[in-house]
């Protein structure tokens, strides 16, 4: 198993696992603090964690970067940060008026949007990948949707959120070949923290007591979900097909369901197990070598 395989396949699955299991912590946090407050706090925790890592790597490797590197790093960090700020806060806002199942399904539609927008950027995906995407969407439907379909304001927030996550993935795909993945992730969370703080001060009434009461979930999500998982995503996308990476990242829905069953003792229905199975088949198909 070479390092490239680990980076392009294991890293996104680990990221999806962290995001899926972090759902429990995010659910707890949602009852204690408001969306912008939570996202600003987790972003600054992630930024602090990654800043220390960046300093350690700089001391260890002593890289020599030119002026263009720093220009690309700043532009990339700002673009990734804006896309991620919009995506995470729209998602949190949408959860106020839609179910978590529908939210997960609509958000994960980025696995369809990524290859579609990729075509516009001349990034073609093999036919087997399109088949995998179709199977994954069907699997997500069975896994996430248990109620009668209807459209709410929250669903519209989630749809815009899916477009923002698509933009985030494609922006990473553009900049990850030019700059350090760890430094790009660090800068994007500084941007997320600043923008979310502005939203918090403008629309919410944060209290230090509320943040302290939510310290556990904020630290876990900030370090693991923000600091570690998003960095794994950036490292995984270097030299990879963004459609394949987005498909692996969508396993977050599977891990969220399984972790809910294990940690919260929720019972998985036959429908959910069938959905998990379809998504796993889709991921396996995406890894098969395609014929010319």
Secondary structure, 3 states (H helix, E strand, C coil): CCHHHHHHHHHHHHHHHHHHHHHHHHHHHHCCCCHHHHHHHHHHHHHHHHHHHHHHHHHHHCCCCCHHHHHHHHHHHHHHHHHHHHHHHHHHHHCCCCCHHHHHHHHCCHHHHHHHHHHHCCCCCCHHHHHHHHHHHHHHHHHHCCCCCCCCHHHHHHHHHHHHHHHHHHHHHHHCCCCCHHHHHHHHHHHHHHHHHHHHHHHCCCCHHHHHHCHHHHHHHHHHHHHHHHHHHHHHHCCCCHHHHHHHHCCHHHHHHHHHHHHCCCCCCHHHHHHHHHHHHHHHHHHCCCCC
